């Protein structure tokens, strides 16, 4: 069987598992999977900045929160708003914030980029707490109607049913992840990596570094907005603590570090690992953060490229060990 | 407005009359806690709880068990586990044709909304609990109620106090508020200062900036308007949960010339607020709801805690111990605290199984009594029994569950904190004081239920034609 055929088979099997997931694992784990999917996309959007463009953000939650609040406010105030426009409004809110900040942010990098994002993230958090009449303050916005997924005259699917929402979330999140992956495989994706590795050389080659950064920045903001919007609809609640807190900004840092910085699928793996650890430890101890913190420390100390990095290193070692003698010698 | 002497007499007479009514209610309560039936609790240890498994009645205590409010989860757990342990030692409860023991499960929401939904769903879907018992934070109780409503399980709001939880937007027929509620509390304080104490006139509200804090402040403002119109509200401020530095707020309050600070802050905010106020030399009394945590009170000492005014849902006018049964139940707890329990349950916080702890215990007994009388864990049967039910607590107080919006009607008590030597007015058994190193409950005044009926949202269809008394 060719490698291509194996990939196709694996893809079909994965799709079958995804389709049958709610029936196989029940409501609780279906909801857990949706949570995993949301944070996977959120972490991937963060990694687009850090892993592919070399921009470390400590305030990525502001885009996640903007998406969540955008959708929640739209569903609260616009009666009869359909599902997809509600999602689009959330994404638009995150993009609008990105457009507002991009002119400043694309001209800085390193510590300044990280700290300015921390500052803006905290500003958004405090605004969400203080503008109580709009944002609901500490309580957040909850209990808003979740519209059905409908195609006029064709079908209407109730999104309050966990299984139905699962299919919607998987479709939206899956498409978003695929779109981001596709971008990284285009020539533009190579320019992104170039900006990360040597922005001066990229500029010398004739590419506009700030413009490139701006596009990546908006892609990251928009996709974090998608995650935030789905999160708000999934929880039927968006709150400052749940969507804008500094811990929400640190979450993708943690997921990306555990999974593997620079690898597209690293943050997804990190999200899965973190989800499983959180699920298991919360059953036995209240100190979930202690366990995940300890794991993060171990990863940084012993596997700075994350689990994916460890995997690549192990594979390289295995290849070197089992390679035929003399294979490593250069051809004469 | 100063009430003429006749009016005051009328108020006092009305109170006495209502006490009579309360007594009559007690006699008429559909069920009561009977201390004589209490099991031997000498083996109860919250650090080594005996948790039955298998086919049990499952109660999930959804609360903070980690983070800054972890102590709150500990308080809830020991309270619910106490009642469960007692019932289990009596052989459990007959439900659905079988005697079942009560299993208490900790569910940590870590004060996070997303975690609350997740853990509440896990309790319902995986642990198959029959009751979600909560919680510290009305915004989190709202989520628990949504989960209860979605999966059709009973939720008991024993410590989330916001009225909005049971308004037309948020009401769920699966959720019951067995505690007092924010408007009741605010109005009780207003009544106390306006109709009973009648000294201080300038007030300042300092609350936590979320549903509960605002809801409580609205209740207090309503209480002042209703019972003390000549009082002045000099300002109101709301701070984020779990603040570390209260100095800016306290300085502002000091500058305002306020005579009383009204606050509903709970631990850890309650502790930081009181300790920092006294450290800053601000001696103003706090009219409060949760400034009763004894470790914090000891940090401040006798002088700094004298004059605190506390509203209680588990108070008693005159001595706290009026019957041999009450003394027996009190000693069962206190003896174990002295001799058996280890950290954290051997600290002063757990010395007396009264106050909020007493209330949580008794609310849990009410829940278990309802399940027993329903003869089933079927939520529909539980709802049928609990609506319009009345239950007499250990301290003689009667709670009545208003059927249309599931809120408890009850008398409240406003207590003044006094030095140890004067505490015998309340702690009427040896050693005649609650605490030696701090002021604590002294004189206690009953605020009859009819002055502090829980807020009713008339736009809730179920309550349309009902009076506030629920009739």
Interface residues (C-beta under 8 A of the other chain):
Chain A: X26 X27 X28 X31 X32 X35 X129 X132 X137 X138 X139 X140 X142 X143 X160 X231 X235 X236 X237 X239 X241 X242 X282 X286 X287 X288 X289
Chain B: X65 X66 X70 X73 X106 X108 X110 X111 X112 X113 X114 X117 X118 X119 X121 X122 X125 X126 X138 X139 X142 X143 X146 X150 X169 X170 X208 X209 X210 X211 X214 X240 X241
